[in-house]
Amino acid sequence: MHLGVYVHLPFCPYICPYCDFAKWPMRARRAAEYLDALRAELARTPGVEAATIFLGGGTPNSYPAQTLSALIVDLRAQFPPAPGSLREITVDINPELVVPGDFDAYVAAGVNRLSIGVQSFVPGEIRTLGRKHTAAQVAAAVEQARAAGIGSISMDLIFGVPGQTQASWEASLDEALRLGVDHFSTYGLTVEEGTPYFRWRRAEPAAFCDSDLEADLYAAAIDRLEAAGFEHYEISNFAKPGHRARHNCNYWRNGEYLGFGVGAASYRDGVRSVHTRNLSAYISAAMNGSAIPGESERLEGARRAGEAAMLALRTEQGVDLPEFKERYGVDFLAYYAPVIEGLRAAGLLVIEGACVRLTRRGRFLANDACGAVVTFEQPAET
Amino acid sequence: MSQIHVDPHRLTVMQQVRNFCIIAHIDHGKTTLSDRLLEVTKTIALREMEDQVLDAMDLERERGITIKMHPVTLDYLAQDGKTYALNLIDTPGHVDFSYEVSRSLAACEGAVLIIDAAQGIEAQTLANYHLALEHGLTIIPVINKIDLPAADPDRVMGEIEELLVMERNECILASAKNGIGIEDVLEAIVARVPPPRGHREHLRALVFNAQFDPYRGVVSYVRVVDGQLRPGTKFMSMAHERVYECTEVGKFAPQMRPVDRLELGDVGYIIANVKSLGDIDVGDTITEAAKPAHVPLPGYRRAVPMVYCGLYPNDGDEYGDLRDALEKLKLNDAALVYEPESSVALGFGFRCGFLGLLHMEIVQERLERDYNLDLIATSPSVVFRVTKTDGAIETIDNPSKLPAMTYIRSIEEPYVKSTIITPPEYVGAIMDLTQSRRGTLANMEYLHDGRVILTYEMPLVEVIVDFFDALKSRTKGYASLDYEVIGYREGDLVKLEILLNGEPVDALSFIVAREKAAHRGRALAEKLKELIPRQMFEVPIQAAIGGKVVARETVSAIRKNVLAKCYGGDITRKRKLLEKQKVGKERMKRVGKVELPQEAFMAVLRLDD
């Protein structure tokens, strides 16, 4: 089974009002301190083989390309690929920060996949989202990435933005398709507590899309992207053949991963753990060699199986029955029989060959379907 | 009246006893005046007493009403140099408990009637006054709050002369808040309220209140009218003809203090191993078992529940807990009645009867708060009297039990006389409201200050469903209301059924006037559409009368419920979110395929006129 490595780089040139990640405005000294802390945390971790490396944020390209490339080179050394396996190294970037030559440095360091935070091509929506790029900057970034030889380019888009219409969303999709990227992540806007958007929605709920419009927008994404030859391989993800995000697929297969940096999550030996989201606490613990504060939870039995099912159901393939039985010791169809029956009757789920997967309707109502599975408790035997 | 035998010593003692109560419209200052009387007579401060007496009754205090407070004896050195024992008997402050009020009045010879110097006579002032008059009490009118800038005692005295047929010079001007006129009130009680009178033999004592003590059983508050009670007295409750032996008698000094006997005229308590409040009712007469009185004291009736609703545990497993909680509440609340019932929609629960809507709310809140139960309450209903085509008469306290219309010859419903006092500018609004509530104007009277007294006869069911709030909001809070039940009248009534997904939901049906049925059906369907969350499938809501659909709404199916992102850091959070979502669903009641929030069952209470 493959291991993924995630590295969190939390600094951004500005803060988007909907964002709920661990992130801080870019300050050169703080960012340098953080990088030292991150390297210190890495230094005390034994090297292991890893198939994928993902640099996420924040905005990783807030750091100069040289700094970032140096970090990637070291990560590659510490986490070498298993002999003979494919390697995927992804960097999240913000298009307007790209400086000519950046991607050449990335490619030299081993980066072969780019995930561009675009969200929208419509100027009004870009402003609403608090972002600062232009459509031209996105096009330039894609062009430079191709020229530098980056083999797989992904783009993030958000639907359900206040003020968005079906027409404006389709305009963004069309513009994105025109640029010829290989992969899309389309996210329905999620308003998280504690963000400025949360307060906005409380004050002015009518500004936000209702769930019917969101359903229409989601449907438009699926229809347009599938028509353009993309496979809808996970609820929010679409890829041209051969361009699925392997790092992310590992999450959905309930694979193991190591996360480094503030707020980063790991899953190893049945334990899910997450680092503190307090930047100072992270830096000082990493620098003085003490354990990094955070939370962890050991997953066992039904809860472990339930989580695995919840993740697998997000994917096109769904739950692979023989594999599920082998990994979790649970006969999925038998154990979840009452839930599966209800979900099938409601048209949310199908059993196809050795797999159980969501229908198209099931993807729209994935919380109902996954919720039923992950919270299912078998009646106590009497 | 037969001859009175009293020994001379006892006579002097009795001459120095006064039994009185304080009655008032809400917020006219009953508690403040009681407080002052206690203070001036150096009895304990009322607030302290409340802490002792009402420690388990947060609800009443929150709502600014007292349901039960024990009597208290004030020792008062009067201007004539004698010390009097003034027994202050508390009365509950809400129309739901008017029977308890009448029993408390029956234990007194006098009543202090408080009237707000600014607001003047209000609906409950009138109701209380008439009740006191019926009991033959000496009434002392006290115009309170004369310190207020808006006070107009002269005007209020005019109202008293006009409406209460009392003399201007009988009124005492007071400000309980500032301690003005308190002495005058005490002197008036001594001078105007007659001392108790009665027979020395032939025990008769009126039970005017009771409380349940978990260690000692029922503590009955009594006024001894004739004869005497001692520990060891074998007595009989005349309503139930059950015999008990008195283990303790005592007075309120102000805490309960045992004494060797209670004599005629005395107010005190008795304890006698009575297990449940229902065994000796409020209003009951206690007499000696060996030589019982021939006639009980007048006015006893069983507390009759006026309002019914179904109470169901949200989680069927809590049925036993609900039963136990009701049993315990019943110990201290004789007026609460309940019996098991089952509903297709809600499973097993209880049909519960209450004195009124406030009583119902108090019981529900207690069950939820003190017993930690998660309840579903169905819409309140009154007791209908149905005459079937074969001549048989059935009483129906649950709309779903109404026989099919073809078997019904007629339906009768309880009516009330409501008295509303209002400034004249709101008369139009009140007329609209009462008309929409099927009220008929019985009388209309103008007061000197221009206010109007409107008397309506209207169906009780129209009053219990949100009438008071509607009245208050249409009169900016100025109108006051009182009502009393006046009997049953035939009405053109039908059962309105609600169907969800084509299936009738028994717990949502109710009985309504035919003329209003279609309108209410539409309003309820709309309200339910608001309350029922969107589900995975479309939910048609229909309102039907006798199988004919009069309204239809649809809760459209939810089309999207999905969390966009689920990467490494999101997994645990996402699982917890789904778990929370499930808890939310579990709080809903599944009726057929449809998940209903608890509020849906009370939706009928939330309809606008």
Interface residues (C-beta under 8 A of the other chain):
Chain A: G4 Y6 Y187 G188 L189 T190 S211 D212 E214 A215 Y218 I235 S236 N248 Y251 W252 Y257 G259 G263 A264 A265 S266 Y267 R272 V274 E297 G306 E307 M310 L311 R314 A346 L348 R363 F364 L365 A366 N367 D368 C370 G371 V374 T375
Chain B: R534 M536 F537 S556 I558 R559 K560 N561 V562 L563 A564 K565 C566 Y567 G568 G569 I571 T572 K574 R575 L578 E579 Q581 K582
